[in-house]
Amino acid sequence: MIDILIGRNADDLHYLDIKFQRQSESHGRLSSIVGGLTSSPELLAAFTIATVHVRPPASQPVDPSLVVADVQEIGRLLSVNCPLQSLHDELFDILLRRNDHHLAQINLYFRMKEGKDLYKIIRKSSTISKVTRKVAVHAIRSAIDLVDRDVALLRLALEGDGPMSRGNNDVLGVRVCRMHWYRQHWLRVQEGFRAVMNKNLLDVLKSKGGLFRDLMVALTRN
Amino acid sequence: MPKNTHAATDEPANSVENVSGLVKALEKLSIPAKPSTGAVVEDTEENAPPPMYEFESPLPYSYTVEHSPTNLSQSCLEMDLKTFKHALTGSIPGLALRLSIDTFPQRTASEMALVRSEFRKMNETKKTFIPAFDEVLDVLTVPSAFKLAYRGLVLGPLLFDLWILQNVFSSQRSNNSRILRAERIS
């Protein structure tokens, strides 16, 4: 669900919403079912923002003063002991309502100031809940490096893979399928996977079994 | 970006037509039927206009990829339509799906959209495609991960995202755990 609703282009989410309205029995908007998608308050907040508040288009120029204000606010949220409820609401209010260029600028400020990417700082933060971290990291990585993000998503789906574990093939299958439609991107993700893992994604997928392996290999090879 | 597909004379050896003998030989086998539990996602908006995108987005995950021009050859189109037909009305639906594993992944999103559209035109008065296709997938005795990815392959980017959303919603209401597990991990 995070893959589908977070870090998406505003036009894509709008189109998904239109299609949903045409097909749903009530003809309601996507936002009307968000409450039925999850019981997590953090995810509920994130999906509500994503489906109700349209992100500015990618072509909208970045406002430097808003970037500075956002950097200060995120810094404050990460440094003080905010109530959890307030923290994810306020963090998402920035990270899920700015366009990718704006988020990339925010990340750049943190990299200059703290010496590392904002998503790495958030990932290490002990004051933020796991779900909030997951949404925030996904949103930032989507903005700064989509290939890097997708390599990480594949690694997560393959995590625990080995003789004693099957990994999460459902999630892996969905992700490979969603990525394979975008040929150039998919090739870059495979290159990125090889660079990070020092092995070919194709070889990893060949270790799966049966029809699932055949499908994954075909989606990766073609 | 659409890619070249097989030329008209370059039909793969594993076309559905070529294995009709195998189909006949296996036609006495049956697949146990059970009702579909999936939510309905239908590909009926044939004339729906493309989204009013601010610009033609070249970005990954853009749904505009389904509106790209296609150069799917007539022979490939016919082969895919036969696969769909065998999958929905053949005596061994699973066999047609299995045979398509090497061909469908070669199709672009717009090519799969074309195949779905042509299939719908040919079967206007019959049962709508996607619910029927869902039922076929549901009764196959193959891993859930295969069904999910294969469903995505046939539905294309937009309908697959819609299908996932509707099924997570349905699953939450019916306490079905499989998709919920995917949600927790994603």
Interface residues (C-beta under 8 A of the other chain):
Chain A: M1 I2 D3 I4 R8 N9 D11 D12 H14 Y15 L16 I18 K19 F20 R22 Q23 S24 L30 I33 G36 L37 T38 S39 P57 A58 S59 L146 D150 L156 A157 N168 N169 D170 V171 L172 G173 V174 V176 C177 R178 M179 H180 W181 Y182 R183 Q184 H185 G210 L211 F212 D214 L215 M216 A218 L219 R221 N222
Chain B: M1 K3 V40 V41 E42 E45 A48 P51 M52 Y53 E54 F55 S57 L59 P60 Y61 S62 Y63 V65 R98 I101 D102 F104 P105 Q106 T108 A109 V142 P143 S144 A145 F146 L148 A149 Y150 G152 L153 G156 P157 L158 L159 F160 D161 L162 I164 L165 Q166 V168 F169 Q172 R173 R178 I179 R181 A182 E183 I185 S186
